[in-house]
Amino acid sequence: MYECIIIGGGIAGLQAAIQLGRYHHRILVIDANNGRSTLCRAYHNLLGWPDGVSGETLRALGRKQAERLGVHFADDEVTAAEKKGGRFILFGKSGKTYESKRLLLATGVKDRIPPISNLIPCLGTSIYVCPDCDGYEVTNKKVIVLGAGVAGASMAITLLYWTKDIIYVNHDGEELPEKWRKQLSERSIHYIREPIESVLVEEGKEAMFCGVRLQNGTEIFAERGFIAFGHNQVNTELAKQLGVERLENKHIPTNPRTKQTNVPNIWAAGDIGVHSEQVTIAMGEGAQAAIWIHKSIMNEQSN
């Protein structure tokens, strides 16, 4: 039985694993390899990576670093969890079960991304998700917001901080209420409601966005893209099974000092928490939770 199991091998989970590995604890990370950080081709706002770094690179380096510290990994998806006595039992999609006295939930958020051809390869390099992370990258550039309904309209308005040349294509959302169409018009944001057939990429550059082709055949050209389809999936169903408190938006509130949830011996870190969704915050919360998990282990050993 492990002293702590970390569910989720993204940025928060890996940072926690590294910290706990440095305490010489028996740690297992269970990772389904389908988190948000598996998609982003480049994060540009991280200390030490001025030219950007992909989520794939961060995950590979983090796992290698944790394994050097004796942390174990299981490539599996936890589909159910229960508490029995003083231990947690996790049931994997593989059919395996896992047991631990403590859990760190780092299951993250999954963006809703419709199956638009050529979109995913451009993520992080020329199509972006988070304006706080990458709004800077579209400074004074022509931008197409690929989105849905109010979520896309809100993104388009937010991006006005960096550029005034914005087109919003409402791909699969409901028609905008009049007040939103008026706001876009007043801000000179061109609005189109038409499904997108594919993302156009610059000739000879596999992942460089240069526009979109609509299902009606129209091609619209731009220098960068942003997505905002809304209805992202917050992966906290396991937390619900274990009695962890969730807010209406399914994010998990935690003790701001320890990152522990309302359920003893269950911590949460990263995008499932209540905060802006940032790689640097996920790292910090992973380390913060790990420190208090270590204190919990030490307190148990001293009693």
Secondary structure, DSSP 8 states (H G I E B T S, - for coil): -BSEEEE--SHHHHHHHHHHHTTT--EEEEE-S-SGGGT-S-B-SSTT-TT-B-HHHHHHHHHHHHHHTT-EEEE--EEEEEEETTEEEEEETTS-EEEES-EEE---EE------BTSGGGBTTTEES-HHHHGGGGTTS-EEEEE-HHHHHHHHHHGGGT-S-EEEEE-SS----HHHHHHHHHTT-EEEE--EEEEEE-TT-TT-EEEEEETTS-EEE-SEEEEE----EE--HHHHHTT----TTS-B---TTT-B-SSTTEEE-STTBSS---HHHHHHHHHHHHHHHHHHHHHHHH-
